[in-house]
Amino acid sequence: MTKQMRIQLIVGVVSIGVVLICVVLFFPMPRGSDLTIQAPAPPWEVTPAPLPSPLLSVIAVKANVPIQDVKTLAESELRDYLSKPIQRKEGAITYAIKLNLDSLTMTGSSDGTISVNVPFQFSGWARVSKKIFGQVVQQREGIEGTATASLTLAPTLNSDWRITAETTSDISIQKAEIKILGITISVRRILTELVREAVLPKLENLIVTYITNIDIKTRVAGLWTKLHEPIVINQDPHITLTIEPLKILAQQLTSDGKILSFSLGIETYIQANMGDALTDAPDTTTADLPDIQFVDALESGYHVMAPIEIPYVAVEGFAKPHVEKSHELKGIDTRVKNLTLYGSGTQLAAGIAFSMPALGAEGQLYLLGTPVYDATAMSVSVAEFDYTLTTRSLLLDIAQTVGAGFFPDLRATVEEKLVFPLEDRLTELHKKLAEVIAERRIGSSVVLRGTVDTITPEALYLTQTGVHIPFRLQGDLTCEVNISSSQFP
């Protein structure tokens, strides 16, 4: 056998061996029908989750009465009252005294009491009639001096909104004596009686009348009714703030020296509704102002529950461009299409239709994962996506023949791309709410002011239509009720 013949024989044997190997590998290779996966879908039912309990909010209300207004009114009326001299006769002595009021001072203390000092300049005359040697002799002498009356008023706010007040007063006059026809006359005594009988009651009546007739109830009642009306925060998307006032808390009156203040707190539930506009008329059946409940201390602060629901179709629409396309997974071209999301139990189910043309493989897979909210990224994503049990068992069959190394990559890709951002929504909610409550005038004498300090997720659960996340907005909300002198009776 020549060398050339030997070479030809070896080549022929090798060729036959290659053919036999290919035949052996080809016949066991699964066909396209063997690589089709049709896993049963998880049930389209969610497990009901309890809603987070709302937290009470307290809107601080401060009604302010400028003490300067009370002082101006009292001073004006007192001057008119004292514009004429007051005459008196005691036995042989006749008096005519004119009281000239200097500018009075009126200040408040931290316990709500009001102190009034009323300085007087007094002038006039005293006349004595005396019988001397059978004849009546009269002599008149002028008198003048200074005096100071003091008044302390302690107002009390009652549970039925009435204001009552107790007063104490005194008069201090410098020593003022004159002699007429040898008779020493004490002007201090007569002037003290005069001020106590004629001036102080008038002063008390003026100030007490003004203080006890301050009508806080009407102004707070107007605010109470207004709070029942929804407040539109934004039109598109529609965001409405609803408030449910429950009761009125209060502390007794206080003062910083210049302002007499009534500190109240409206206890309420507040919620932000996002979505369709409210069409129902405001519920004013509970709009009657309740009686006051007094407390030792008031702490204001609100908690607004703002439920945000992300429909499954919205998440699908955001994720599809990232998921429904060709992916190179372990070097195998994998085409993903028809991403379907829905709630199943307490988990998010993701149905994925795929095809691998190179292997003739295709089918429908299902992943289950727990949705979570990432506070840093302000987004909803899914943690630890995994295949359903039925999908996993079918994948084991295909893994025995062609291997399934690409399936973990497919799962990781879906998990990475299935992220729904909420930053724009939350930023808009924060911005619009802050604008609405920054300074909102309610009527002519009430101003609502507030801040938005934090936005935090309260919970995350699934509904039949989407992912539901109630967010809690926290901050401070106060109302100022200003009562001017023109509003006094």
ZILINJO-V386133 format. One record per run of one state. SS is the DSSP state (A for helix, B for strand, O for the rest). FROM is the first residue (numbers start at 1). LEN is the number of residues. If there is no record, write none. Layout:
ss->SS from->FROM len->LEN
ss->SS from->FROM len->LEN
//
This chain:
ss->O from->1 len->2
ss->A from->3 len->26
ss->O from->29 len->3
ss->A from->32 len->4
ss->B from->36 len->3
ss->O from->39 len->7
ss->B from->46 len->1
ss->O from->47 len->10
ss->B from->57 len->10
ss->A from->67 len->15
ss->O from->82 len->4
ss->B from->86 len->5
ss->O from->91 len->2
ss->B from->93 len->9
ss->O from->102 len->3
ss->B from->105 len->4
ss->O from->109 len->4
ss->B from->113 len->20
ss->O from->133 len->2
ss->B from->135 len->23
ss->O from->158 len->5
ss->B from->163 len->11
ss->O from->174 len->3
ss->B from->177 len->4
ss->O from->181 len->2
ss->B from->183 len->4
ss->A from->187 len->26
ss->O from->213 len->3
ss->A from->216 len->12
ss->O from->228 len->3
ss->B from->231 len->4
ss->O from->235 len->4
ss->B from->239 len->12
ss->O from->251 len->3
ss->B from->254 len->2
ss->O from->256 len->3
ss->B from->259 len->16
ss->O from->275 len->17
ss->B from->292 len->3
ss->O from->295 len->6
ss->B from->301 len->11
ss->A from->312 len->12
ss->O from->324 len->2
ss->B from->326 len->4
ss->O from->330 len->2
ss->B from->332 len->14
ss->O from->346 len->1
ss->B from->347 len->10
ss->O from->357 len->4
ss->B from->361 len->14
ss->O from->375 len->4
ss->B from->379 len->9
ss->O from->388 len->1
ss->A from->389 len->11
ss->O from->400 len->5
ss->A from->405 len->13
ss->O from->418 len->2
ss->B from->420 len->2
ss->O from->422 len->1
ss->A from->423 len->16
ss->O from->439 len->1
ss->B from->440 len->3
ss->O from->443 len->3
ss->B from->446 len->12
ss->O from->458 len->3
ss->B from->461 len->2
ss->O from->463 len->3
ss->B from->466 len->18
ss->O from->484 len->1
ss->A from->485 len->3
ss->O from->488 len->2
//
